Amino acid sequence: MKKHFFRLPDGLAVALGLALLLAAGLFAAFWPQSDFSDFERRYLASAPSAPSLAKWKTDKEIESYLSDRIPFRRVMVGIDATANVFTGRRTQLETWPVAGAFLEKPVEGTVEGLNRRLTQLEKVAQKASAPWRLVVPTGHGYLLHGGMNALLQPLYEAERPLYDALAASDGYVRLGEDFNAATAYYATDHHWSLEGVYAAYTAYCESLGIAPLALDAFEITKFPGFYGTTYSRSGYPFAQADTLACAQPVTGVHLTILDDGSEYDSLIFPEHAETYDGYAVYLGGNHGLLEITNENAPERTLLVFKDSFANSLLPLLSAHYSRIVAMDARYYTGNFSDAIAAAGKVDQVLYVYSLDSLLNDTMVARKIGR
């Protein structure tokens, strides 16, 4: 017996589609929205400046504009993301809701590629004539993968050879048992929490024979209502806000952004807490080259090559170095050798990168060998 399924007549389907696009156009015209979506942390598509039916890109520009300005778009994005999660298709999302946390996708890379990068790191440290350490936070997804379902678990398990290769490196800092999935990360952001960064700080200090300070020796500032960028890219509507917690030395620190010469007497910037990028409370965000000094710290200089994970670590380390120079290849106009020259004589080199940045950041790959 042949089964018949309900199907809209073609003409009606086309009419409904055109009506939806017309509604989006009217909504965009008469109810203007902000060009920036706080929820998605991105700029929405702009209307075509000079549309022309003779240009093939015009239809794409109009389509992108209307899809970004459609009425109740946030609700529909949330419904779609929720459906993907509950039907087991969460891998179609940019980030994956798992066990109450929002996770980055598994890192892709090879052991051979990682070993080449580790060799490059050692050569850079040799140029600086200083010993080196490497801090790579164990990924949140990898920490949680043992309790995942049969679909997700092997995707993160595939990262194991990469972490094994890191562990074999002489400069690698093992983060220890107190760096765990329950406390090391924010639920809505891929960066580590205050507990996670303090575990990394402790492990780094112990690897050099430096006595770490107790956490209560620092000035702690907390900002409730934090939603990180990992959550914002998921499209998923259900999440409980984190409390962003920051630590810095009580007195003596000074920050200079060498990119533009601006100076500050704090490493924490509360004015960023309620913006779309709340994580920018650390150091005021990402900068190409910066210098932190601490008049109360021992006379020694640390040179750091970093991504954003180091932003929360540097305030803790500033308690042990009178001078820290940090370079982020994504924003620095020079290369690694230029940063070495800018730092002058250093006592220690530290690399702080996520596993993905270490393997796949094109700016690091482009600038490290120069």
Backbone torsions as a table, in degrees:
resi	resn	phi	psi	omega
1	MET	NA	126.5	-177.5
2	LYS	-78.7	128.3	179.4
3	LYS	-88.9	142.2	179.3
4	HIS	-114.4	129.4	178.9
5	PHE	-107.5	147.0	179.6
6	PHE	-66.7	135.1	179.2
7	ARG	-143.4	131.5	176.5
8	LEU	-65.8	138.9	172.7
9	PRO	-57.4	144.5	-176.1
10	ASP	-55.1	-42.6	-178.8
11	GLY	-62.9	-40.3	179.3
12	LEU	-68.2	-38.8	179.4
13	ALA	-62.8	-42.6	178.7
14	VAL	-64.7	-42.3	-179.4
15	ALA	-63.2	-41.2	178.4
16	LEU	-65.1	-39.6	177.9
17	GLY	-62.9	-44.3	179.4
18	LEU	-66.3	-36.8	178.6
19	ALA	-64.6	-38.6	179.0
20	LEU	-65.5	-42.8	178.0
21	LEU	-64.8	-39.4	177.9
22	LEU	-63.6	-41.4	178.2
23	ALA	-61.6	-39.9	178.1
24	ALA	-63.2	-42.7	179.5
25	GLY	-63.6	-43.6	178.8
26	LEU	-65.9	-40.3	179.3
27	PHE	-61.9	-43.6	-179.6
28	ALA	-67.2	-33.0	-176.4
29	ALA	-76.5	-40.5	-172.1
30	PHE	-103.2	-15.7	176.6
31	TRP	-127.7	73.6	-176.2
32	PRO	-56.7	140.8	177.7
33	GLN	-111.7	164.8	173.9
34	SER	-64.1	146.6	178.6
35	ASP	-74.2	-13.1	-179.5
36	PHE	-114.7	131.2	178.1
37	SER	-94.1	110.0	177.3
38	ASP	-62.6	-35.2	-178.0
39	PHE	-66.2	-44.7	-176.2
40	GLU	-95.3	-6.1	-179.9
41	ARG	56.0	45.5	178.1
42	ARG	-153.0	161.7	176.0
43	TYR	-83.8	136.1	179.1
44	LEU	-78.9	157.4	-178.9
45	ALA	-63.2	141.0	178.2
46	SER	-93.1	156.9	176.9
47	ALA	-64.6	142.6	177.8
48	PRO	-55.9	130.6	-175.8
49	SER	-72.0	-34.6	-179.6
50	ALA	-143.4	72.6	-176.8
51	PRO	-64.3	142.3	179.2
52	SER	-147.1	128.9	179.2
53	LEU	-66.9	-12.8	178.8
54	ALA	-83.2	-10.9	-178.4
55	LYS	-104.3	128.4	-176.1
56	TRP	-66.7	-23.7	-177.0
57	LYS	-78.2	-15.9	-175.6
58	THR	-59.9	-43.6	-177.7
59	ASP	-65.6	-36.0	177.6
60	LYS	-67.2	-41.1	-180.0
61	GLU	-65.5	-41.4	178.8
62	ILE	-66.2	-43.4	179.8
63	GLU	-60.3	-45.5	179.7
64	SER	-64.1	-40.9	-179.1
65	TYR	-63.8	-47.6	-177.5
66	LEU	-68.9	-36.2	-179.8
67	SER	-68.7	-29.6	177.4
68	ASP	-79.1	-21.7	-174.5
69	ARG	-110.4	8.9	-176.2
70	ILE	-64.8	143.3	-179.5
71	PRO	-58.4	140.3	176.9
72	PHE	58.3	34.2	-177.0
73	ARG	-61.3	-41.1	-178.4
74	ARG	-61.5	-38.7	178.5
75	VAL	-63.4	-44.0	-177.8
76	MET	-68.7	-36.9	175.8
77	VAL	-62.7	-41.5	178.6
78	GLY	-64.5	-40.5	178.2
79	ILE	-63.0	-43.5	-179.7
80	ASP	-64.2	-44.6	179.7
81	ALA	-63.6	-41.1	179.3
82	THR	-63.6	-41.1	178.6
83	ALA	-62.3	-39.9	178.5
84	ASN	-62.2	-37.9	-179.8
85	VAL	-69.4	-48.3	-173.6
86	PHE	-77.1	-14.8	175.3
87	THR	-99.5	7.7	177.6
88	GLY	80.4	11.9	-177.6
89	ARG	-105.6	33.2	-176.3
90	ARG	-64.4	-20.9	179.9
91	THR	-67.1	-9.6	175.8
92	GLN	-81.8	-11.6	178.6
93	LEU	-83.1	161.6	177.2
94	GLU	-69.9	-37.0	176.2
95	THR	-131.0	156.5	-169.1
96	TRP	-114.4	120.9	172.7
97	PRO	-73.1	120.5	-179.6
98	VAL	-141.8	124.1	174.2
99	ALA	52.3	40.9	177.4
100	GLY	81.7	0.7	179.9
101	ALA	-119.7	159.9	178.5
102	PHE	-111.1	119.5	-168.5
103	LEU	-112.1	145.2	169.0
104	GLU	-70.6	154.4	177.9
105	LYS	-65.9	158.6	179.1
106	PRO	-57.4	149.2	-178.5
107	VAL	-80.1	134.4	176.5
108	GLU	-101.0	137.1	179.4
109	GLY	167.6	169.4	-179.2
110	THR	-117.2	155.9	176.3
111	VAL	-61.8	-38.7	179.5
112	GLU	-60.9	-44.3	178.7
113	GLY	-65.0	-38.3	178.5
114	LEU	-65.9	-42.7	179.4
115	ASN	-64.3	-35.2	175.8
116	ARG	-63.6	-41.1	-179.9
117	ARG	-67.2	-38.9	178.5
118	LEU	-63.4	-37.5	175.8
119	THR	-62.9	-39.7	177.8
120	GLN	-64.9	-40.2	178.8
121	LEU	-60.9	-41.6	179.5
122	GLU	-64.1	-39.4	179.7
123	LYS	-66.5	-38.1	177.4
124	VAL	-62.6	-43.1	178.6
125	ALA	-62.9	-35.7	177.0
126	GLN	-63.8	-37.1	175.8
127	LYS	-62.5	-35.1	179.8
128	ALA	-82.6	-5.2	179.6
129	SER	55.5	45.9	-178.1
130	ALA	-146.2	150.9	174.1
131	PRO	-66.4	159.1	-175.6
132	TRP	-133.3	154.3	173.5
133	ARG	-132.3	153.0	179.4
134	LEU	-127.9	122.5	175.4
135	VAL	-110.2	117.3	175.9
136	VAL	-124.3	109.3	-179.5
137	PRO	-62.8	130.2	175.3
138	THR	-62.2	125.7	-172.6
139	GLY	-58.2	144.7	-179.4
140	HIS	-59.8	-43.0	179.2
141	GLY	-63.2	-39.5	178.8
142	TYR	-65.9	-38.6	178.3
143	LEU	-64.4	-32.4	-176.5
144	LEU	-92.8	-8.3	-165.1
145	HIS	-65.2	-23.6	-179.2
146	GLY	-62.3	-26.1	-179.4
147	GLY	-102.7	10.8	-178.3
148	MET	-84.2	168.7	178.5
149	ASN	-74.8	173.8	-173.5
150	ALA	-66.4	-18.6	178.0
151	LEU	-80.4	-46.9	-173.8
152	LEU	-82.5	-34.1	-172.7
153	GLN	-54.8	-49.2	-178.3
154	PRO	-67.4	-22.4	179.2
155	LEU	-66.6	-41.0	177.5
156	TYR	-81.9	-31.1	177.8
157	GLU	-60.2	-27.4	179.4
158	ALA	-64.8	-14.4	177.1
159	GLU	-78.3	-14.0	-173.5
160	ARG	-54.1	-46.2	179.5
161	PRO	-59.1	-29.8	178.7
162	LEU	-69.3	-43.7	178.0
163	TYR	-68.3	-33.9	176.5
164	ASP	-64.2	-39.1	178.6
165	ALA	-66.8	-38.0	176.5
166	LEU	-62.5	-43.9	-177.5
167	ALA	-61.9	-24.7	-179.9
168	ALA	-81.4	-8.3	-178.7
169	SER	-81.9	138.3	-178.1
170	ASP	-64.3	-31.7	-176.1
171	GLY	-88.3	-6.7	-174.1
172	TYR	-71.1	134.2	178.9
173	VAL	-97.2	116.5	176.5
174	ARG	-75.9	129.7	-171.3
175	LEU	-82.4	-15.3	172.8
176	GLY	87.0	171.6	-174.9
177	GLU	-70.9	-22.1	-179.3
178	ASP	-78.6	-3.8	172.7
179	PHE	-94.3	95.3	-172.3
180	ASN	-131.9	165.3	-173.7
181	ALA	-63.9	-29.8	-174.6
182	ALA	-70.4	-31.4	-172.5
183	THR	-127.6	-10.9	-169.1
184	ALA	-79.0	-19.8	-174.5
185	TYR	-130.2	155.9	167.7
186	TYR	-72.3	153.4	179.0
187	ALA	-74.9	-31.4	-174.1
188	THR	-104.8	4.0	-175.5
189	ASP	-141.6	149.9	-177.2
190	HIS	-81.5	-7.8	178.6
191	HIS	-81.3	155.9	179.3
192	TRP	-73.0	153.3	178.3
193	SER	-78.2	-179.4	176.9
194	LEU	-61.2	-38.7	177.7
195	GLU	-63.9	-40.2	179.9
196	GLY	-67.3	-45.2	-178.8
197	VAL	-69.6	-32.3	177.3
198	TYR	-67.7	-36.4	175.6
199	ALA	-63.4	-40.6	178.3
200	ALA	-66.6	-42.3	177.5
201	TYR	-59.1	-46.1	-179.7
202	THR	-62.7	-43.9	-179.6
203	ALA	-64.2	-41.2	179.1
204	TYR	-62.9	-48.6	-179.6
205	CYS	-59.4	-45.5	-178.3
206	GLU	-65.3	-30.3	178.6
207	SER	-67.4	-20.5	-179.6
208	LEU	-108.0	2.0	-177.8
209	GLY	75.9	21.4	177.1
210	ILE	-94.5	134.9	179.0
211	ALA	-77.8	113.8	178.9
212	PRO	-69.5	147.6	176.0
213	LEU	-80.3	152.1	172.8
214	ALA	-66.1	150.3	-176.8
215	LEU	-60.4	-33.9	-178.9
216	ASP	-74.3	-0.9	173.7
217	ALA	-80.0	-11.9	-179.8
218	PHE	-100.0	161.3	172.4
219	GLU	-81.9	120.7	-177.3
220	ILE	-104.9	128.9	176.4
221	THR	-123.0	134.5	-178.1
222	LYS	-121.0	140.2	-179.4
223	PHE	-128.0	102.8	179.3
224	PRO	-73.3	167.6	176.4
225	GLY	77.7	27.0	-176.9
226	PHE	-88.6	125.2	171.3
227	TYR	-118.4	119.8	-174.4
228	GLY	-85.1	176.8	-175.8
229	THR	-71.9	-25.3	178.7
230	THR	-65.9	-43.6	176.8
231	TYR	-63.5	-42.6	-175.1
232	SER	-63.9	-29.6	179.9
233	ARG	-84.9	-6.2	-178.3
234	SER	-80.1	-29.7	-174.0
235	GLY	76.2	-3.2	-176.5
236	TYR	-78.7	130.7	-171.4
237	PRO	-85.4	-8.9	-172.4
238	PHE	-110.6	114.4	176.8
239	ALA	-161.6	145.7	175.1
240	GLN	-95.7	134.7	-176.3
241	ALA	-65.5	147.1	172.7
242	ASP	-87.8	168.4	167.4
243	THR	-110.3	114.8	179.7
244	LEU	-77.3	121.0	-177.8
245	ALA	-118.8	133.2	-174.9
246	CYS	-126.2	148.2	177.5
247	ALA	-130.5	140.7	174.0
248	GLN	-151.9	159.7	175.8
249	PRO	-57.0	147.6	-175.7
250	VAL	-65.8	-41.2	-178.9
251	THR	-141.8	165.7	168.0
252	GLY	94.6	-10.7	-174.6
253	VAL	-89.2	151.6	177.8
254	HIS	-145.6	132.7	-178.2
255	LEU	-113.6	129.8	174.3
256	THR	-122.5	122.3	174.4
257	ILE	-86.1	103.8	-173.8
258	LEU	-69.1	-16.1	177.0
259	ASP	-60.8	-41.7	-176.0
260	ASP	-129.4	-0.5	177.5
261	GLY	82.9	3.5	-179.7
262	SER	-70.3	147.8	-174.0
263	GLU	-131.4	147.3	-177.5
264	TYR	-145.7	152.7	178.0
265	ASP	-104.3	27.1	176.0
266	SER	-150.7	153.1	176.3
267	LEU	-103.2	-3.1	-179.7
268	ILE	-118.1	134.4	-174.9
269	PHE	-121.7	89.5	-175.6
270	PRO	-58.2	-26.6	-176.6
271	GLU	-63.0	-16.2	178.9
272	HIS	-88.7	-8.0	-170.7
273	ALA	-60.8	-36.4	-176.3
274	GLU	-104.4	16.6	175.6
275	THR	-90.1	177.1	179.7
276	TYR	-63.8	-23.4	179.2
277	ASP	-116.5	76.1	-176.8
278	GLY	-62.9	-26.7	-178.9
279	TYR	-65.3	-14.8	178.5
280	ALA	-70.3	-0.2	172.0
281	VAL	-60.4	-27.5	174.4
282	TYR	-79.2	116.6	173.1
283	LEU	62.3	10.5	-177.7
284	GLY	74.5	17.8	179.7
285	GLY	107.4	-163.1	-178.7
286	ASN	-90.6	141.5	-180.0
287	HIS	-138.9	152.6	-179.5
288	GLY	-66.0	-50.0	-179.4
289	LEU	-144.4	128.8	179.3
290	LEU	-138.2	163.1	178.5
291	GLU	-133.5	131.4	175.0
292	ILE	-116.0	129.9	175.0
293	THR	-119.6	151.2	177.1
294	ASN	-140.2	111.0	-176.8
295	GLU	-67.8	-14.9	-178.5
296	ASN	-98.5	-1.1	-175.1
297	ALA	-95.8	160.7	176.6
298	PRO	-58.8	150.1	-177.5
299	GLU	-75.1	92.4	174.8
300	ARG	-160.3	156.4	-174.0
301	THR	-119.0	134.5	177.7
302	LEU	-115.1	129.8	174.7
303	LEU	-106.1	124.0	-174.9
304	VAL	-118.5	131.5	169.7
305	PHE	-110.0	127.2	-160.5
306	LYS	-148.4	164.6	158.3
307	ASP	-116.2	-162.9	-172.3
308	SER	-68.8	-17.1	178.4
309	PHE	-60.0	-30.4	-177.4
310	ALA	-74.3	-15.0	-174.9
311	ASN	-60.2	-33.6	178.6
312	SER	-86.8	-18.7	-178.9
313	LEU	-83.5	-36.7	-175.9
314	LEU	-58.5	-41.4	177.5
315	PRO	-59.4	-36.0	177.6
316	LEU	-69.0	-43.6	-178.4
317	LEU	-68.0	-24.7	-178.1
318	SER	-64.8	-13.3	176.0
319	ALA	-73.0	-13.4	-174.1
320	HIS	-118.7	-1.7	-179.1
321	TYR	-133.0	129.1	177.5
322	SER	-69.6	-19.3	-179.2
323	ARG	-149.6	130.2	173.8
324	ILE	-126.6	128.9	172.6
325	VAL	-114.4	127.0	-175.9
326	ALA	-127.3	134.8	-178.1
327	MET	-122.2	131.6	175.4
328	ASP	-113.9	111.9	-173.5
329	ALA	-61.4	-23.3	-178.8
330	ARG	-69.0	-24.3	-174.0
331	TYR	-122.0	-10.2	-177.6
332	TYR	-87.2	132.4	-177.4
333	THR	-75.3	-23.1	179.6
334	GLY	-91.3	-166.8	179.3
335	ASN	-115.0	-173.6	-176.8
336	PHE	-63.0	-39.0	179.0
337	SER	-64.2	-36.5	177.2
338	ASP	-63.8	-39.6	178.8
339	ALA	-66.0	-37.4	176.8
340	ILE	-61.8	-44.3	179.4
341	ALA	-63.7	-39.3	-179.3
342	ALA	-67.3	-32.7	-177.6
343	ALA	-76.2	-29.0	-176.3
344	GLY	74.5	-147.1	-178.4
345	LYS	-71.6	126.4	179.5
346	VAL	-124.2	154.5	179.7
347	ASP	-98.8	-22.2	-176.2
348	GLN	-154.0	143.6	173.5
349	VAL	-112.6	134.1	178.6
350	LEU	-129.3	131.7	172.9
351	TYR	-107.6	129.3	175.9
352	VAL	-128.2	105.2	-178.4
353	TYR	-140.3	143.6	166.9
354	SER	-66.3	160.2	179.9
355	LEU	-60.5	-38.0	179.9
356	ASP	-66.2	-43.9	178.0
357	SER	-62.3	-43.0	-178.2
358	LEU	-59.9	-38.6	-176.3
359	LEU	-89.5	-37.5	-162.9
360	ASN	-124.0	-1.6	179.3
361	ASP	-70.5	115.6	-175.3
362	THR	-67.2	-30.9	179.9
363	MET	-70.7	-36.8	175.5
364	VAL	-64.4	-46.4	-179.3
365	ALA	-60.1	-36.6	-175.7
366	ARG	-75.3	-34.6	-170.2
367	LYS	-102.9	-14.3	-172.3
368	ILE	-73.3	-30.4	-175.7
369	GLY	-89.3	-1.3	-176.1
370	ARG	-87.2	NA	NA
